[in-house]
Amino acid sequence: MSLNQIPLTTLDGTNTTLGELSSRATLVVNVASKCGLTPQYTALEKVAQAYADRGLTVVGVPCNQFMGQEPGTAEEIQNFCSTTYGVTFPLLAKTDVNGADRHPLYVELTKAADAGGEAGDIQWNFEKFLLNADGEVVHRFRPRTEPDAPEVIAAIEAVLGT
């Protein structure tokens, strides 16, 4: 099964898939509202807006597995993201990205290696996976890599074609 076909649930409870959310390329990011990296929402929204017309969809995946940094309800998460950071990209329901209850999406995503050749567990909030239109992981960026870092932008440009 392609990553684009794995059943997902949005923050508002709607059943979907990455294939339904995205047309050409997807940047999947596990997010949290009370993390030192939370300001990355600003750059994620900027990237989402800048590349939407070319077919990129950013998908945020709230996760509370890292020091309880996403404790809110779905409504609280949505309100925080939209009012604090102006987030317009889709958010999924709160999801486990590591451990025994790891969501099937992350079972597959964590098989992908980063630029250093390391695959495996999500290290922290704001780890990023860039998928092509076929739902294949083409790049994995660790949490401290900003969403608008030159290497991320170059990867997005390469997937979308210039």
C-alpha positions as CSV (number, residue, x, y, z in Angstrom):
1,M,0.0,0.0,0.0
2,S,1.3,3.5,-0.9
3,L,1.6,6.1,1.8
4,N,-1.0,8.0,-0.2
5,Q,-3.5,5.2,0.5
6,I,-3.1,4.8,4.3
7,P,-6.3,5.7,6.1
8,L,-6.0,8.9,8.2
9,T,-8.3,11.1,10.3
10,T,-8.1,14.9,10.2
11,L,-8.3,17.0,13.4
12,D,-12.0,17.6,12.8
13,G,-12.7,13.8,12.6
14,T,-12.9,13.4,8.8
15,N,-11.6,10.2,7.3
16,T,-9.1,10.8,4.5
17,T,-5.8,9.8,3.0
18,L,-2.7,11.7,1.9
19,G,-3.7,11.1,-1.6
20,E,-7.0,12.9,-1.0
21,L,-5.2,15.8,0.8
22,S,-2.4,16.3,-1.7
23,S,-2.1,16.5,-5.4
24,R,1.6,16.3,-6.2
25,A,3.9,16.5,-3.2
26,T,3.4,16.4,0.5
27,L,5.5,17.6,3.5
28,V,4.4,15.6,6.5
29,V,5.5,17.0,9.9
30,N,4.8,15.9,13.4
31,V,3.9,19.0,15.3
32,A,3.3,20.2,18.9
33,S,2.0,23.4,20.4
34,K,4.2,23.7,23.5
35,C,7.7,22.9,22.1
36,G,10.8,25.0,21.6
37,L,10.4,24.3,17.9
38,T,6.8,25.3,17.8
39,P,7.7,28.6,16.0
40,Q,8.5,26.4,13.0
41,Y,4.7,26.7,12.3
42,T,5.5,30.2,10.8
43,A,7.9,28.7,8.2
44,L,5.6,25.7,7.6
45,E,2.7,28.1,6.7
46,K,5.0,30.2,4.6
47,V,6.2,27.1,2.6
48,A,2.6,25.8,2.4
49,Q,1.4,29.2,0.9
50,A,4.4,29.6,-1.4
51,Y,4.1,26.2,-3.0
52,A,0.4,25.4,-2.9
53,D,-0.2,26.5,-6.4
54,R,2.5,24.2,-7.6
55,G,1.1,21.2,-5.9
56,L,2.7,21.0,-2.4
57,T,0.5,20.3,0.6
58,V,1.9,20.6,4.1
59,V,0.2,18.1,6.5
60,G,0.7,18.6,10.3
61,V,0.5,15.6,12.6
62,P,0.0,16.6,16.2
63,C,1.8,14.3,18.6
64,N,1.9,14.3,22.4
65,Q,4.7,11.7,22.7
66,F,7.6,14.1,23.4
67,M,7.4,15.4,27.0
68,G,3.6,16.0,26.6
69,Q,4.1,19.0,24.4
70,E,0.8,18.6,22.6
71,P,-1.7,18.1,25.5
72,G,-4.7,19.9,24.0
73,T,-8.0,18.7,22.5
74,A,-8.6,18.8,18.8
75,E,-10.4,22.1,19.2
76,E,-7.6,23.6,21.3
77,I,-5.0,22.5,18.8
78,Q,-6.9,23.9,15.9
79,N,-7.5,27.2,17.7
80,F,-3.9,27.6,18.8
81,C,-2.5,26.9,15.3
82,S,-4.9,29.2,13.4
83,T,-4.9,32.1,15.9
84,T,-1.2,32.0,16.9
85,Y,0.4,31.0,13.6
86,G,-2.3,31.5,11.0
87,V,-2.1,27.8,10.0
88,T,-4.3,27.0,7.0
89,F,-2.7,23.6,6.0
90,P,-4.5,20.4,7.1
91,L,-3.9,18.9,10.5
92,L,-4.5,15.3,11.4
93,A,-5.9,13.9,14.6
94,K,-3.4,13.5,17.4
95,T,-1.2,10.6,16.5
96,D,1.5,8.4,17.9
97,V,4.6,8.5,15.8
98,N,6.8,6.0,17.8
99,G,6.2,3.0,20.0
100,A,3.8,0.1,20.1
101,D,0.8,2.3,19.0
102,R,2.7,4.0,16.2
103,H,0.3,5.0,13.4
104,P,0.6,2.9,10.2
105,L,1.7,6.1,8.4
106,Y,4.7,6.5,10.7
107,V,5.4,2.7,10.5
108,E,6.2,3.4,6.8
109,L,7.7,6.9,7.1
110,T,10.2,5.9,9.8
111,K,11.7,3.3,7.3
112,A,13.1,6.3,5.3
113,A,16.6,7.4,6.1
114,D,17.7,11.0,6.6
115,A,20.7,12.6,4.7
116,G,23.1,10.8,7.1
117,G,21.6,7.4,6.2
118,E,19.8,7.0,9.6
119,A,16.2,5.6,9.6
120,G,14.1,4.7,12.6
121,D,12.2,6.5,15.3
122,I,11.1,10.1,15.1
123,Q,13.6,12.1,17.2
124,W,11.4,14.9,18.3
125,N,8.6,17.2,17.3
126,F,8.8,18.8,13.8
127,E,10.6,16.0,11.9
128,K,9.7,16.4,8.2
129,F,9.1,13.9,5.4
130,L,8.9,15.1,1.8
131,L,6.8,12.7,-0.4
132,N,6.5,12.8,-4.2
133,A,3.1,12.5,-6.0
134,D,3.4,8.7,-5.8
135,G,3.6,8.7,-2.0
136,E,7.2,7.8,-1.8
137,V,9.5,9.5,0.7
138,V,12.2,11.4,-1.2
139,H,13.7,13.3,1.8
140,R,13.7,13.1,5.6
141,F,14.6,16.2,7.6
142,R,15.3,16.1,11.3
143,P,13.5,18.4,13.7
144,R,16.0,21.2,13.9
145,T,16.0,21.7,10.1
146,E,13.8,24.7,9.5
147,P,11.0,24.2,7.0
148,D,12.3,27.0,4.9
149,A,16.0,25.9,5.1
150,P,17.8,25.9,1.7
151,E,18.0,22.1,1.6
152,V,14.3,21.7,2.2
153,I,13.4,24.3,-0.4
154,A,15.7,22.7,-2.9
155,A,14.1,19.3,-2.2
156,I,10.6,20.8,-2.7
157,E,11.7,22.5,-5.9
158,A,13.2,19.2,-7.2
159,V,10.0,17.2,-6.4
160,L,7.7,19.8,-8.0
161,G,10.0,20.5,-10.9
162,T,11.0,24.0,-11.8
